[in-house]
Amino acid sequence: MRLWSREIWRLVWPSAVGVLLGALLGVPGLGLAVGLSVCLGFHLYQLRALYHWLTRAPQEEPPAAPGLWGELFDRLYRYQKSQRLTQNRLRATLARIQESSEAMRDSVVMLDRHGDLEWWNSAAAQMLGLKVELDRGQHITNFLRDPRFVSYFNARDYSEPLTLPSPIDERRILQYQITLYGDDERLVMARDITRLHRLEQMRRDFVANVSHELRTPLTVLSGYLETYADLAEQLPPRLGRGIEQMQAQTTRMQNLVNDLLLLSRLEIDQGGEDHQPIDVAALLAKVRDDALALSKGQHAIEVEVESDAALIGSEQELRSAVSNLAFNAVRYTPPGSQITLRWQASEQGACLAVEDDGEGIDPVHIPRLTERFYRVDKGRSTATGGTGLGLAIVKHVLLRHDGKLTIDSRPGEGARFRCVFPQERLAGFE
């Protein structure tokens, strides 16, 4: 308030002096105009000093000025100083971020809201072939032109990474992960997983080859055991019981080998050649008959078809997936349980569900149920007759049909396994 009082006084006294002098000369109005002109000249001079300071030497100390102008200069100088400190801290932080990004083995690419390249580290230049002097400002899909990456980029669903060959070296396998941040900007990270990819391929080949090699000796064993079983009446009772147990274990091993071979084929083969519209009602009826045979009349199994739409896919693979879900429901629910096979379709997509009112599953196990050989109750593995690969097969079948598996279960509330398909997989939907 004191500063403003002084400024008002600086405006009043030249005007008063001008009026007095003008009155003595008989022209008080002219005197007032002269006084105000002096005040205006003073403020224009200070404004000029402010302009020159801000445009020519803003980093130097401000010029000296009386009153409110001096306070204004000081406040601007302190504000500029704090802003420079903040900018220096931000530059140092950005420099550290860039240095740490440069030290990373993974590629880091920053995109603006339009998907254009803003900055990338040296690893990205090596993996993706980006050049600073040429590629800055270009759209990311100008370099990563694979249709799978373009679809992944435009879908804006980055919950799962995408694995593709490097655009400059097909022998190099990269895993892409995109993160949204800021004002709809994107951070693209690419990791070289060539070694892991080769190890995974070796594992698949090993499992497929071993499973194939086991098939022949198991077939021979099964044939001889059937022959011995036909002669069971001529054998000692103790030896007959041993043959029965060997037959049961041989059958179990054959089922395991068959599931391993199927899983290997699903992983290696791209599929799609036999995809056609499938009568889902007929498929569920066949699965129900197979499940009733496995249940031996101990479970009530129903089919509920709520849509006439056909599902586009491989009938053999989808039947295998739904059969695994239905057989698991039979194996892991007590006698007398209700099992329902349900087909639903809408404008949003379709759903094949297998539901039961059995004992249910603790939610802690659900994220791992599709892992190979994972069992909720390991003590029941032999008694149920399963191979531990059923849900892994279901998962891979659904991936080949653009679907996903959702599991909803609570202890004592039964379980619901839903195979969800996009609307593009429907035919004849109205």
Sequence and secondary structure as in RCSB ss.txt:
>XXXX:A:sequence
MRLWSREIWRLVWPSAVGVLLGALLGVPGLGLAVGLSVCLGFHLYQLRALYHWLTRAPQEEPPAAPGLWGELFDR
LYRYQKSQRLTQNRLRATLARIQESSEAMRDSVVMLDRHGDLEWWNSAAAQMLGLKVELDRGQHITNFLRDPRFV
SYFNARDYSEPLTLPSPIDERRILQYQITLYGDDERLVMARDITRLHRLEQMRRDFVANVSHELRTPLTVLSGYL
ETYADLAEQLPPRLGRGIEQMQAQTTRMQNLVNDLLLLSRLEIDQGGEDHQPIDVAALLAKVRDDALALSKGQHA
IEVEVESDAALIGSEQELRSAVSNLAFNAVRYTPPGSQITLRWQASEQGACLAVEDDGEGIDPVHIPRLTERFYR
VDKGRSTATGGTGLGLAIVKHVLLRHDGKLTIDSRPGEGARFRCVFPQERLAGFE
>XXXX:A:secstr
 HHHHHHHHHHHHHHHHHHHHHHHHT HHHHHHHHHHHHHHHHHHHHHHHHHHHHH TTS      HHHHHHHHH
HHHHHHHHHHHHHHHHHHHHHHHHHHHH SSEEEEE TTSBEEEE HHHHHHH   HHHHTTSBGGGT   HHHH
HHHHH   SS EEEE SS TTSEEEEEEEEETTTEEEEEEEE HHHHHHHHHHHHHHHHHHHHHHHHHHHHHHHH
HHHHHTGGGS HHHHHHHHHHHHHHHHHHHHHHHHHHHHHHHH    TT EEE HHHHHHHHHHHHHHHHTTSSE
EEEEE    EEEE HHHHHHHHHHHHHHHHHHS TT EEEEEEEEETTEEEEEEEE SS   GGGGGGTTSTT  
S GGGHHHH   S HHHHHHHHHHTTT EEEEEE TTS EEEEEEEEGGGEES  
